[in-house]
Amino acid sequence: MELKDILSSVKETITRNASDIKEVGEHIWKNPEPGYREEKTSAYLSGKFEELGLKVKRNLAMTGFRADVDTGKPGPVLAVLGELDSLILPNHPECDKKTGAVHACGHNASSANLYGTAVGLVKSGALDSMCGKIAFIATPAEEGIEMDYRTGLIKQGKISSIAGKSQMIREGVFDDVDLSYMHHLSSKFGYNDHNGCINKKITFRGKSCHAASPQRGINALNASTLALNAIAMLRESYSNDPLIRIHGIITNGGDSVNIIPDQVTMDYMLRGPSLETMLKLNERFDRAVLYAAKAAECEATVESLNGYMPMLDNEELGRLLGKTAEELFPGIQYDYNGTFYASSTDMGDVGTVVPAVHGYTPGGKGVGHGIDYGIADPQAAYVDSSLLSAVFAVKLLYGDAAPARKIAAKRDGLLSIPEYIRVIDKINQTHSSEDL
């Protein structure tokens, strides 16, 4: 079939199945689950893929899954991704009243987009004119929340990464993938690079005593106060870089006002636009904290965990995606990587090992991660995004998949998966003031 006829068939198929695609998005909105807990979400969505006749490989990174479509002709493996997890925002009016979970970042739309893409490709007959394989991958735990829960899973040996896509890479889910993309709900069309981030759990240890005789103890809160000031001074040295972020909280500052605290804990996150920047900031941050503890005559440990790698979008994929959107939706303004986001996503980990693009599609409303966030336009959020994603897959893999082959062949700046694992294992270390 001619490309224009295939694209017309894909559009007709998605339009015909629009109600079903919307239903998926609304069902997941009403049943939110946070990362590595998406059991109901995963079961529901994987069941929808089985209804399409696809074989589903479950329990990837605990709650994720992968369903492949093989055209029967040799060619690249294209991974289309969708995210499963919710945030926890108890003040959101539509949150789960028991758990506080809510899709205040639009991952319900991402899941619906994944399903809608599969519908458009499988039911339209488009696969007959494509080559290679399409891997539909539902990924858990994109949101960097519930660190105690996730580090607990690590200690139990259930995961090795706090972010779902990173865990999937470790488990071999992306070993055969040549290139990848996904769409995230927004108020606009476009794609943008993102910061990477490293998560920190800091523990200061002193010696408790009665607060009326503080000289008999060692105040761990003093160590944390010195560390906070050292971190603030460290920020100053990065003040000329608009993308560096250093932010955190004291999670426990003591248990009783009349006891000198012998243990204080803090959680921090470091964000940076490149792996090199992140690694340098990571080293400087640890030194500032550990020496501050020493100055206060306390001991300290800093546990570091790779959160996300920087998301550096593949520009060729981005240009093709933008042109596809402009053809499908004439008159739109497409943001061709015009903004570097200081926020982070684990799509950066995928983009570190294969050419990838993290696209945005409109349909959301309110402030991301805020109590007013929601779906403004179900047609745009669920159906139009599915159309764009399915048509984009066709353009990449149509005929001999020349565009996908060309993009996949260029691996400048990318890491092999073993190299990637070595890098994040180097980040995932615990340093102690006792080692100074």
C-alpha positions in Angstrom: 0.0 0.0 0.0 1.0 3.6 -0.6 2.1 5.5 2.5 -0.8 7.9 2.2 -3.3 5.1 2.2 -1.8 3.5 5.2 -1.8 6.7 7.2 -5.4 7.2 6.2 -6.3 3.7 7.4 -4.5 4.3 10.7 -6.4 7.6 11.3 -9.7 5.9 10.5 -8.9 3.0 12.8 -8.0 5.3 15.7 -11.1 7.5 15.1 -13.3 4.4 15.1 -11.8 3.2 18.4 -11.7 6.6 20.1 -14.3 5.7 22.7 -12.3 2.6 23.8 -9.0 4.6 23.9 -10.7 7.3 26.1 -12.1 4.6 28.3 -8.6 3.3 29.0 -7.4 6.8 30.0 -10.4 7.5 32.2 -10.2 4.1 33.9 -6.5 4.6 34.8 -7.2 8.1 36.0 -9.8 6.7 38.4 -7.5 4.0 39.7 -4.2 5.6 40.4 -1.2 3.7 41.9 2.3 5.0 42.7 5.5 3.5 41.4 6.3 -0.2 41.8 2.8 -0.7 43.1 0.8 -0.5 39.8 -0.6 -4.0 40.1 -4.2 -3.2 39.1 -3.1 -0.7 36.4 -0.7 -3.2 34.8 -3.2 -6.0 34.9 -5.9 -3.9 33.3 -3.7 -2.4 30.6 -1.9 -5.7 29.7 -5.3 -7.3 29.4 -6.2 -4.7 26.8 -3.1 -5.7 24.8 -4.0 -9.3 25.0 -7.5 -8.4 23.6 -5.6 -7.2 20.6 -4.1 -10.6 20.2 -0.6 -9.7 21.5 1.5 -11.9 23.8 2.4 -10.0 26.9 5.6 -10.5 29.0 4.6 -9.4 32.5 6.4 -8.6 35.8 9.2 -6.6 34.2 10.7 -4.2 36.8 8.0 -5.6 39.1 4.9 -4.2 37.5 5.8 -3.3 33.9 5.2 -5.3 30.8 6.2 -5.6 27.2 4.1 -6.7 24.2 5.8 -7.1 20.8 4.4 -6.9 17.3 6.7 -8.5 14.7 6.0 -7.5 11.1 7.7 -10.7 9.9 10.3 -8.7 7.9 13.7 -8.0 9.2 14.4 -4.4 10.5 14.9 -2.2 13.5 13.2 -2.8 16.9 11.3 0.3 17.8 10.2 0.7 21.4 7.1 2.8 22.1 6.8 3.6 25.8 3.9 4.4 28.2 4.1 5.2 31.9 1.9 3.5 34.5 2.5 5.3 37.9 0.8 8.1 39.7 1.9 10.7 42.2 0.8 11.0 45.8 -1.0 14.3 46.4 -3.6 13.9 49.2 -4.9 17.5 48.7 -5.9 16.8 45.1 -9.7 16.8 44.8 -9.7 13.6 42.7 -7.1 11.6 44.5 -7.7 8.2 45.9 -9.0 9.0 49.4 -7.2 6.0 51.0 -3.8 6.4 49.4 -3.6 10.0 48.2 -2.6 8.7 44.8 -3.5 10.7 41.7 -2.3 11.1 38.1 -1.3 14.7 38.6 1.4 14.3 35.9 -0.8 12.7 33.3 0.5 9.2 33.1 -3.0 7.9 32.6 -2.8 9.6 29.3 0.6 8.0 28.6 -0.9 4.6 29.2 -3.9 5.4 27.0 -1.5 6.6 24.3 0.5 3.3 24.4 -2.7 1.3 24.0 -4.1 3.7 21.3 -0.9 3.4 19.3 -1.2 -0.4 19.3 -4.8 -0.2 18.2 -3.9 2.1 15.3 -1.1 -0.2 14.1 -2.6 -3.6 14.8 -6.2 -3.0 13.6 -5.4 -0.9 10.5 -3.3 -3.4 8.6 -0.4 -0.9 8.6 2.0 -3.6 9.8 1.8 -5.4 6.4 3.7 -2.4 4.8 6.3 -2.0 7.6 9.4 -4.0 8.6 11.1 -4.7 11.9 9.4 -5.1 15.3 7.5 -2.8 17.6 7.9 -3.3 21.3 5.1 -1.7 23.4 6.6 -1.2 26.8 4.6 -0.1 29.8 7.0 1.3 32.4 6.5 1.7 36.2 7.9 4.1 38.7 8.8 7.2 36.7 8.0 9.6 39.5 10.9 9.9 42.0 8.8 9.4 45.2 8.6 7.1 48.2 12.3 6.8 48.5 12.2 4.7 51.7 9.9 2.2 50.0 12.1 2.0 47.0 15.3 1.7 48.9 13.6 -1.0 50.9 12.9 -2.9 47.6 16.6 -2.5 46.7 17.6 -4.0 50.1 15.2 -6.9 49.6 16.9 -7.6 46.2 13.6 -6.9 44.2 15.0 -4.0 42.2 18.4 -2.3 41.7 17.2 1.1 40.4 14.6 3.5 42.0 13.3 4.4 38.5 11.4 2.0 36.4 13.0 2.4 33.0 16.5 2.1 34.5 15.4 -1.1 36.2 14.1 -2.4 32.9 17.4 -1.6 31.2 19.1 -3.6 33.9 16.8 -6.5 33.4 17.5 -6.7 29.7 14.2 -5.3 28.5 15.9 -2.9 26.1 18.8 -5.2 25.0 17.3 -5.6 21.4 15.9 -2.1 21.1 17.3 0.2 18.4 15.4 3.4 19.0 12.5 4.6 21.2 10.0 7.3 21.8 7.1 8.2 24.1 4.6 11.0 24.6 3.8 12.8 27.9 0.7 14.9 28.5 1.2 18.7 28.4 -0.5 21.8 27.2 1.5 21.9 24.0 3.1 19.9 21.2 6.9 19.5 21.3 9.9 17.8 22.9 12.5 19.1 25.3 15.7 18.0 26.9 15.7 17.4 30.7 18.1 17.5 33.6 19.3 14.2 35.1 19.3 13.8 38.9 20.9 11.9 41.8 19.1 11.1 45.0 20.7 11.4 48.4 19.9 10.0 51.8 22.1 11.6 54.5 22.4 10.4 58.1 24.2 12.3 60.9 25.1 10.5 64.1 26.0 12.1 67.4 25.4 11.2 71.0 22.2 11.8 72.9 21.9 13.3 76.4 19.6 15.5 78.4 19.2 18.9 76.7 19.9 20.6 80.0 23.5 19.3 79.9 24.3 19.5 76.2 28.0 19.3 76.8 27.6 15.7 77.7 26.4 14.8 74.2 27.2 15.4 70.5 24.4 17.2 68.7 23.6 15.6 65.3 21.3 18.6 64.5 24.4 20.9 64.7 26.0 18.7 62.0 23.0 19.0 59.8 22.9 22.7 60.3 26.5 23.1 59.2 25.8 20.9 56.2 22.8 23.0 55.2 25.1 26.0 55.2 27.8 24.3 53.3 25.3 23.2 50.7 24.0 26.8 50.5 27.5 28.0 49.8 28.0 25.2 47.2 24.9 26.5 45.4 26.6 29.9 45.1 29.4 28.4 43.1 26.8 27.2 40.6 24.8 30.4 40.4 25.9 31.1 36.9 24.4 27.8 35.7 20.6 28.2 35.3 20.0 24.4 35.2 21.8 23.2 38.3 19.4 22.3 41.1 20.2 21.3 44.7 17.2 20.8 46.9 16.3 18.8 49.9 14.5 18.4 53.3 15.3 17.3 56.8 13.2 14.1 57.3 14.0 13.7 61.0 15.5 16.4 63.2 15.2 14.6 66.5 12.5 13.0 68.6 12.1 15.1 71.8 12.8 18.7 72.5 14.6 17.9 75.8 17.0 15.4 74.3 20.0 16.3 72.3 19.4 14.4 69.0 21.8 11.7 68.2 20.5 11.0 64.7 19.3 13.4 62.0 18.4 12.5 58.5 18.0 14.5 55.3 16.9 13.7 51.7 18.4 15.6 48.8 18.2 15.7 45.1 20.9 17.0 42.7 20.0 17.9 39.2 22.2 18.7 36.2 22.1 18.9 32.4 24.9 16.5 31.7 26.4 13.3 33.1 29.7 15.1 33.6 28.1 17.9 35.5 26.1 15.5 37.7 29.2 13.5 38.6 31.2 16.6 39.6 28.4 18.0 41.6 27.9 14.7 43.3 31.5 14.5 44.5 31.5 18.1 45.7 28.2 17.7 47.5 29.4 14.6 49.4 32.6 16.4 50.5 30.6 19.4 51.8 28.3 17.2 53.8 30.8 14.8 55.3 33.3 17.5 56.3 30.5 19.6 57.9 29.7 16.5 60.0 33.4 16.2 61.0 33.5 19.9 61.9 30.5 19.3 64.3 32.3 16.3 65.7 29.7 13.9 64.3 29.8 11.1 61.9 27.7 10.9 58.7 26.9 8.7 55.8 25.7 9.8 52.4 23.8 7.1 50.4 23.6 8.0 46.7 21.2 6.5 44.1 21.0 7.3 40.5 17.6 8.9 39.9 17.6 9.7 36.2 20.1 10.3 33.5 19.9 13.6 31.5 17.3 13.3 28.7 19.1 14.5 25.6 16.6 14.0 22.8 17.7 12.7 19.4 17.4 15.7 17.1 16.6 13.6 14.0 13.8 11.8 15.8 12.6 15.1 17.1 12.5 16.8 13.7 10.6 13.9 12.2 8.2 13.8 15.1 7.6 17.6 14.8 6.9 17.4 11.1 4.5 14.5 11.6 2.6 16.5 14.2 2.4 19.6 11.9 1.1 17.5 9.1 -1.6 15.8 11.3 -2.7 19.0 13.1 -2.2 22.0 10.7 -1.6 25.3 12.4 -0.1 24.0 15.6 3.0 25.5 17.2 5.5 22.7 17.7 8.4 23.3 20.2 11.5 21.8 18.6 13.5 21.5 21.8 13.2 25.2 22.5 13.3 24.7 26.3 15.7 22.7 28.5 13.6 21.5 31.4 15.2 21.6 34.9 12.9 18.7 35.8 13.9 15.1 35.2 12.6 11.9 33.7 13.8 8.4 33.5 13.3 8.5 29.8 16.8 10.0 30.0 18.1 6.6 30.9 16.6 5.1 27.7 18.0 8.0 25.7 21.4 7.3 27.2 21.5 3.8 25.6 19.5 4.2 22.4 18.4 7.2 20.2 15.2 8.4 21.8 12.8 11.4 22.0 10.4 12.4 24.8 7.5 14.1 23.2 4.7 16.2 24.6 1.1 16.4 23.4 -1.7 18.8 24.7 -4.8 18.0 26.6 -3.8 18.6 30.2 -4.8 21.5 32.5 -3.4 23.1 35.6 0.0 23.0 37.2 2.0 19.7 36.8 2.2 17.9 40.2 -0.4 20.4 41.5 -3.8 20.1 43.0 -5.5 21.6 39.9 -3.9 19.2 37.4 -6.2 17.1 35.2 -7.5 16.3 31.8 -8.8 19.4 29.9 -9.5 17.7 26.6 -9.9 13.9 26.5 -9.8 13.8 22.7 -6.4 15.6 22.6 -5.0 13.8 25.6 -5.9 10.2 24.6 -6.9 10.0 21.0 -5.0 12.7 19.1 -1.8 11.7 21.0 -2.4 8.0 19.9 -2.8 9.1 16.3 0.5 11.1 16.3 2.3 8.1 18.0 0.9 5.5 15.5 1.6 7.6 12.4 5.1 8.3 13.7 5.8 4.6 14.0 4.6 4.1 10.5 6.9 6.8 9.1 9.8 5.2 10.9 9.2 1.6 9.8 7.4 1.9 6.5 8.9 0.0 3.6 12.5 -0.8 4.4 12.4 1.4 7.5 15.1 3.8 6.1 14.5 6.6 8.6 14.7 4.3 11.6 17.8 2.5 10.2 19.5 5.8 9.7 18.8 7.1 13.1 19.6 3.9 14.9 23.0 3.6 13.2 24.2 6.9 14.7 25.3 6.2 18.3 27.5 9.2 18.9 27.4 10.1 22.6 25.4 7.0 23.6 26.6 4.4 26.1 26.3 0.6 25.6 24.0 -1.0 28.2 27.0 -2.5 30.1 28.7 0.9 30.1 25.5 2.5 31.4 25.2 0.0 34.2 28.8 0.6 35.2 28.1 4.4 35.4 25.1 4.1 37.6 26.7 1.5 39.8 29.5 4.1 40.3 26.9 6.6 41.4 25.1 4.2 43.6 27.6 4.3 46.4 27.6 5.1 50.2 30.3 7.4 51.5 31.1 7.9 55.2 32.8 10.6 57.2 34.8 7.7 58.7 36.6 7.3 55.4 37.9 10.9 55.3 
